Amino acid sequence: MLKPLEVNPLKLSQPMGALLAFLGIKNCMPLMHGAQGCASFAKVFFTRHFNDPIAIQTTAVNDITAVIDGGDYSISEAVKNITSKVTPELIGLFTTGLTETKGDDIRGVASILQPQHAMVYVHTPDFEGGLESGYAKTIEAIIEQLVEPQEQIEQKITLIPHVSMTPLEVERVKEQIELFGWSVFALPDISESLDGHLGQKQGALSNNGISVAQIQELGSSHAVITIGSSVYGCGEKLCTKNQKMQHLHFDTIGGLKASDLFYGKLMSLSHVSQPHASIMRWRKRLQDALLDTHFILGGCKVVLACEPDQILSLSSILTEAGVEIKAAISPTKSDMLANIPSNHIIIGDLDDAEEFLDDHTLLITNFHGERLAKKYHNALLMRGFPNYETLGNQLKDDTLYQGSVQLLFEAANCMQAHHHI
């Protein structure tokens, strides 16, 4: 079902997805080619969500320059101003609806500036797509413009997580792969740049993440692992850099079955017959958690309103405990939505969620679902962007055995507390 009008928006724009991708690269300066207000909104949005300074600059296009400037001057001036104060290893140039409508030639401008400054450019108009597509487009652009073709492979794996994976989830997945003897590089790597660690937090440039030099060498990876339907094409793009590279794709790694599949393929890739003891320990804990929470979550009705990849991940975990997905509301189209076990799959907004809410329903969505939860007396579990109410968004984990355990207990406790009110 496709909704022609947004009443209570759920969708986030492509430029915001691009910004999040560039923030996972060390010493990168994201440069938004658009109006100053667009960059200010994105900066405040992610600063409040992560509770950390967010690095972003803008070309500050206005109504006059939008008409008389082809983009060359505003971009080159912005780069000049940036590099006079800091020395970024990479400038990530991405567009907005205004400059895309104008038809600015960012490829041409980038080709002029690239001899002096390392730069990646990507088209991310905000009048199409959403957070997932902007993020995926940016990763593909980074791979195409930075990764060098290779003929040999090394004992390393490239991990490409979907946009809704938190810094802690990226870190945990990297650690699990490392248990099988691999060096792991995430593209992008927000586990080091947006994880909330105490350090130098000026926000002038992105803090930590994968370096440009490491990105350039990703073509020698033995395999690329993509998590989430939205980034499948990114893995295919990286494989064009080396014919010997393998591509392992997972639509989700949430829940018992999906986690079993993930570890099974890693064991096959690594030629091992038994996973690390800690992995087996967490599998047993998940089995026990499914039994413990089934008495509360079994038959519980849930409304999900998140990005498509996150909807599949959350639903995969919860349905294993007997939860019924009453409705799934996605801001954008995705082929993956056909895999959601629900009779009501809607491309829409939070206004659509109201039709399915009642006192016995658990609503899982972002901070803007709080008003609906109070109106319809729902239990509310916050996931996705933004979350302004609680701290520690960067350290939430809903992946693999351990994260699935934590989500099940959080959901069960949420429903129990709601029933006691």
Secondary structure, 3 states (H helix, E strand, C coil): CECCCCCCCCCCCHHHHHHHHHCCECCEEEEEECCHHHHHHHHHHHHHHHCCCCCCEECCCCCCHHHHCCCHHHHHHHHHHHHHHCCCCEEEEEECHHHHHHCCCHHHHHHHHCCCCCEEEECCCCCCCCHHHHHHHHHHHHHHHHCCCCCCCEEEEEEEECCCCCHHHHHHHHHHHHCCCCEEEECCCHHHHCCCCCCCCCCCCCCCCECHHHHHCHHHEEEEEEECHHHHHHHHHHHCCCCCCEEEEECCCECHHHHHHHHHHHHHHHCCCCCCHHHHHHHHHHHHHHHHHHHHHCCCEEEEECCHHHHHHHHHHHHCCCCEEEEEEECCCCHHHHHCCCCCEEECCHHHHHHHCCCCEEEEECHHHHHHHHHHCCEEEECCCCCCCCCCHHHCCCCHHHHHHHHHHHHHHHHHHHHCC
